[in-house]
């Protein structure tokens, strides 16, 4: 834009209301571009965060379900192992008495 190059050159010999208006329009055009980029980046970040939050919540639910399953199954497995061990010991005792 002519307004930006005018500003960068520090040449004020052509200064005037028209040049000031042109410069202002050029600067505002860049501000609008930056504002639009900011909005788009914000949307992308929010979408990414929402996706990450959903994924994290799903993983947390799965982890809790696995924990509850293990919490329920552990006493059952311990009881089954105790019963199995007792049965084997009783069988061994009975077998040794018969022989």
C-alpha positions in Angstrom: 0.0 0.0 0.0 1.2 3.5 -0.7 0.4 4.6 2.8 2.8 2.0 4.4 5.6 2.8 2.0 5.2 6.5 2.7 5.5 5.8 6.4 8.5 3.5 6.0 10.4 6.1 4.0 9.9 8.9 6.5 9.4 11.2 3.6 7.0 14.0 4.6 7.4 16.1 1.5 4.3 14.6 0.0 2.3 14.7 3.3 -1.2 15.9 3.1 -4.8 15.0 3.9 -5.1 12.6 0.9 -1.8 10.8 1.9 -2.9 10.6 5.5 -6.3 9.1 4.5 -4.5 6.6 2.2 -2.1 5.7 5.0 -4.9 5.3 7.5 -6.8 3.0 5.0 -3.7 0.9 4.5 -3.1 0.6 8.2 -6.7 -0.3 8.9 -6.6 -2.9 6.1 -3.7 -4.6 7.9 -5.5 -4.3 11.3 -8.5 -6.0 9.7 -6.4 -8.8 8.3 -4.8 -9.3 11.7 -8.2 -9.2 13.5 -9.5 -11.8 11.0 -6.5 -14.0 11.5 -6.9 -13.7 15.3 -10.5 -14.8 15.0 -9.6 -17.8 12.8 -6.7 -18.8 15.0 -9.0 -18.5 18.1 -11.6 -20.7 16.4 -9.0 -23.3 15.6 -7.6 -23.3 19.1 -11.0 -23.6 20.7 -11.9 -26.5 18.3 -8.7 -28.2 19.1 -9.2 -27.7 22.9 -12.8 -29.1 22.6 -11.5 -32.1 20.8 -8.8 -32.7 23.4 -11.3 -32.3 26.2 -13.6 -34.8 24.7 -10.8 -37.3 24.1 -9.5 -36.8 27.7 -13.0 -37.3 29.1 -13.4 -40.5 27.1 -10.1 -41.8 28.3 -11.0 -41.0 31.9 -14.2 -42.9 31.6 -12.4 -45.9 30.1 -9.8 -45.7 32.9 -12.5 -45.6 35.6 -14.4 -48.5 34.0 -11.2 -50.6 34.0 -10.5 -49.6 37.6 -14.0 -50.6 38.7 -13.7 -53.9 36.8 -10.4 -54.7 38.4 -11.7 -53.6 41.8 -14.7 -56.0 41.5 -12.7 -58.9 40.0 -9.8 -58.9 42.4 -11.7 -60.3 45.5 -13.5 -62.8 43.2 -10.3 -64.1 41.8 -8.7 -64.2 45.3 -11.7 -66.3 46.6 -11.5 -68.6 43.5 -7.7 -69.1 44.0 -8.3 -69.8 47.7 -11.1 -72.4 46.9 -8.9 -74.0 44.2 -5.9 -74.2 46.5 -8.0 -75.7 49.3 -9.5 -78.3 47.0 -6.0 -79.3 45.8 -4.8 -79.5 49.3 -7.8 -81.6 50.4 -7.3 -83.9 47.4 -3.6 -84.3 48.3 -4.5 -85.1 51.9 -7.1 -87.7 50.9 -4.8 -89.3 48.4 -2.0 -89.6 50.9 -4.3 -91.2 53.5 -5.5 -93.8 50.9 -2.0 -94.8 50.0 
